[in-house]
Amino acid sequence: MSAQRLQDYVGGQWIDSLAKTTHEVRNPANGEVLALTPLGGEADVDRAAQRAHEAFQSWRSVPPVQRARYLFELKHLLEKHHEELARIVTRENGKTLDEARGSVRRGIECVEVAAGAPSLLMGQVLEDVAKGIDCESVRQPMGVFACIAPFNFPAMVPLWFYPFAVACGNTFLCKPSEQVPLSQKFLFELIHEARFPAGVLNLVNGGREAVTALCSHPLIRGVSFVGSSPVAELVYKTSAAHGKRVQALGGAKNFLIVMPDADRELTLRAITDSAYGCAGERCLAGAVVLAVGEAHAWLRAGLKQRAEGLKIGDGSKEGVTLGPVISAQHRAKVTGYIDKGVAEGAEIVVDGRKTSVPKEGYFLGATLFDRVTPEMTIAREEIFGPVLCLVQVGSLDEALEVSRKQPLANASSIFTTSGKSARNFKYNVEASMAGVNIGVAAPMSYFGFGGAKGSFFGDLKAHGREAFDFYTDKKVVISRWE
């Protein structure tokens, strides 16, 4: 039976894309073709933007408390179908079921926070700013917004954006990654079941041409993006040049600093999950361990044991702790970085290229490098795979100096039992998401999410209170009545 060609969801209906070409959606665990993603472009984006713009005219006047009720219904449906959605994530992305369940849970939490719009949209007022003159500041929706989503968290990442946008009174276009569109297809079926008014939430499938169209369409007021830093910078510049608000979340090279006094078992467990969880395909993955002094010896031994002990296989199977990477092309890219690390003189302690893996699918074992220097390619560039580098440094100050030279600054963590070291780290680290004895420094949905330096392009970050700033304009009204 031939694979299904997916449709767009526009104006409250499933409709055929105008695209002539498609992309094969494959299960990374076995290479099975699951669906065909139409590579829609400018015409598809324009059709959806027009319908979203029409819907905005009435949606903006729906009271926030009523808009929130649609989100309550969506949240109810997400809870009801949590397991089904998680299994779709695993099937199209490859991450383990536990990892998929956790990502779906975080997406649901964003819907919960966005449903607080009636309180979080409140403005400010002050009487008698001058004699007989009052002043008020109110938040108003702006129009059509859009997101360009990555492959690594197909259900969760779009939920960072569109619940907040529509809660604020805007309408929305979601473009999922062409590699993993099935989670959003299922989510939009739930959106349809929740009876959101036609045109409020729209789904457009596409590739690069669709991205360019979203960044330049005159009816789209703002764009949210998650992906690599070079593309994030391009999206930021293109969208800003067309007068749009932009939040472009880019790549990462996350440092994990380990002090000699760290709790060893906690540290080893957290770093293993951080580096190898989700096959290393996440922007908060630990990439480089900066081992301070004598911490190096027990880190090397402990991380080697844990990397070799990971169970590799289809993420839908019980007990699997390391699933495949997203595609054969990406596996080749990650393998190329491992080759380069060896060529540049790093010591390969655990070689994921030689690990026994299933014959079918895009599997790669966990890799651990030691004797890595900060100048090596594997210590500088984002690999986005199950590869961890171990660098020995003499002090916390030296570790912080190494991290400061890295142009990316998404997340960083320290492992220590010293309050003094923890405070020094929190005060001086440049990454915007910092953890203390935490392997994945992921903020909850009621806090802002986003990096610094080359890891983020824009001013206002994702979810939390900052989302309500990004998706609204603050209008100040000054009144005098004689």
Secondary structure, DSSP 8 states (H G I E B T S, - for coil): ---EE--EEETTEEE----S-EEEEE-TTT--EEEEEE-B-HHHHHHHHHHHHHHHHHHTTS-HHHHHHHHHHHHHHHHHTHHHHHHHHHHHH---HHHHHHHHHHHHHHHHHHTTHHHHT--EEEEEEETTEEEEEEEEE-SEEEEE--SSSTTHHHHTTHHHHHHTT-EEEEE--TTS-HHHHHHHHHHHHTT--TTSEEE--BSHHHHHHHHH-TTEEEEEEES-HHHHHHHHHHHHHTT-EEEEE----EEEEE-TTS-HHHHHHHHHHHHHGGGG-STT-EEEEEEETTHHHHHHHHHHHHHHT--BS-TTSTT--B---S-HHHHHHHHHHHHHHHHTT-EEEE-TTSS---SSS-----EEEES--TTSHHHHS---SSEEEEEEESSHHHHHHHHHT-SEESEEEEE-S-HHHHHHHHHH---SEEEES-SS----TTS-B--EETTEEESS-BSSHHHHHHTEEEEEEEEE--
